[in-house]
Amino acid sequence: MIAKISSGKDTAGLVRYLYGPGRANEHTDPHLVASWDGFAPDPGRSDDFNATRKLLVADLDLRVHQAKRLGRAPKQHVWHCSLRASPEDRPLSDDEWVSIARRIVAATGIAPEGDPDGCRWVAVRHAEDHIHIAATKVRGDLRTARHWNDYLTADKELAAIERDYGLQQLVRGDRTAAKRPTRAEKEKARRTGHQRTARERLRSTVRTAVSVAASPEEFLDILASTDSVYVDVQYFPSGDVRGYKVALEGDTNAAGEPIWHSGSKLAPDLSFPKIRERLTDIDAPTTTTPEDRCRPNPWHQATAAAERIPTRLTQADDAAAQAHIAAFGEALDALPLLAPKDLRPQLQEAAITFERATRSRIRAQQDQARALRGAIRALRSTPASGQGTGLAMFLDVAILVVTAAAHWHQLRQHDQQVTAARQTLLHLHTAYEQAATAPLANIALRKPSAQTADRFVRQVWGTVPSHAQRIVGDRGWDALTTVLAEAESQGHNPVTVLQQAVRQRLLDDACHPAEVLTWRIRRLHERRAPSAQALAAQARSAVVRSAQPAQVPSVSAVREAPVPRSPRR
């Protein structure tokens, strides 16, 4: 059940609307179900509708007129609250709506329970699934009602009402979500042939610009060069940027002027100060470090940076964890620019959906996610092309990151963020299946001989026996044997590489463990093979296994055996 609360200054106009036909003749049988004293006149059940309606307005406004004579009446003296049940809820009776209305006016401070000076109010029902509460804010002692934070108190009471009446329990937010499009915006989008409103499209455009910009100045330059987008930058007298606002070409008001949206109105994290905080001191993509020399491919760098996020989320620093989730959201925003056209729809949906999971009441410590942001900016010069192994590899890790983000939000009771993350997984799974099919097939074409594959089977059983049957029986086994053989040809020890890949993350929640290991090993074996001195040191420090498995099945035997289903990650 949801509440929508507003204020006004025309009691007669509101009552006229509540008892009228509605904007689209949707009002049926308007009638009063509750009032401040239980004896308010009901125009919907009166023989003389107009006279009764005027009488109801006069009764509601009585204290307002008295307060006006003393100069104490508020300018916005009308309080209007609509309560709507979920479509899945059972129809509520008038008596049930009476109880619900009384609980809401008491919780919000309009008419506290047991207070004889509470405001005058009525509840009108003109549809099966909702009621409207109309009240005047002047109390019996002619003071203005104390109804601050009425939306939050009403929402809290509605959560209790849902439990008490066995209704659908709404997933509630924390006031960090972007503003929902209004009905007028939706209707305008429909008339102009767009599925999303102008504000939603601008929000995606701005988020994409943030995801690829390396500085606040570059962010504004990218926006200014975007087709069909107008940008107006505001400055302080000192010349520093104060803020910005954007408009879509063709989105105009009745006077033909562009409809402008400031960054903070698009989303809480898109104000210029917030963007400047995120883009300050990003690790420069061109900086060369020892780690970069080992992993020169920008896709590998971005994947490795993202792969560390689940570990960050298990640590106690919530501010740093929130920063990494926000940075990963920027990575998803950038992917549609870098991916092939056939993958862009799913990736765009994933980015739009995950946006809700990037914000919470926890303030992000943005400098903790510089490495990932720098790696994403480096991808601008390396879009996914050819075999697309880089994109498939990143999407494989992205599923892991979003799963970990959903768990992190769930532990902190961020209900809306959990829902958004889980919906994002659906789009990412679809995009991964689409992106990984061809690269894995191309890798599998180079699979080694059966003798070499059987040796790798024994090594898998010796290295990770708890998952060996699933790995060898997985559809990605041929690709895994290929990358193991290639790593071996470059001087790596297959057992060591397998151990390193397994240590990066447990395989319990992997849907296709062989594919997960394939992408990890592909990144690992691109590093330089260890020198003779390093190998000797590893041999001296390695723990020698004293026992080997008694029987190790062959590839054919494992593939014929039933493979237990793994939970989707």
Secondary structure, DSSP 8 states (H G I E B T S, - for coil): -EEEEEEES-HHHHHHHHTS--TTS---S-EEEEESSS----GGG-SSHHHHHHHHHHHHHHHHHHHHHTT---SS-EEEEEEE--TTS----HHHHHHHHHHHHHHHTSS-TT-TT---EEEEEEETTEEEEEEESB-TTS-B---TTHHHHHHHHHHHHHHHHT--------S-S-----HHHHHHHHHTT-SS-HHHHHHHHHHHHHHH-SSHHHHHHHHHTSTTEEEEEEE-TTS-EEEEEEEETT-B-TTS-B--EEHHHH-GGGSHHHHHHHHTT---TT---HHHHH---HHHHHHHHHHTHHHHHTSS-HHHHHHHHHHHHHHHHHHHHHS-GGGHHHHHHHHHHHGGGG--SS---GGGGHHHHHHHHHGGGS---TT-HHHHHHHHHHHHHHHHHHHHHHHTT-HHHHHHHHHHHHHHHHHHHHHHHHHHHHHHTT---HHHHHHHHHHHHHH-TTTHHHHHTSTTHHHHHHHHHHHHHTT--HHHHHHHHHHHS-STT-SSHHHHHHHHHHHHTTS----HHHHHHHHHHS-------S----HHHHHHS--------
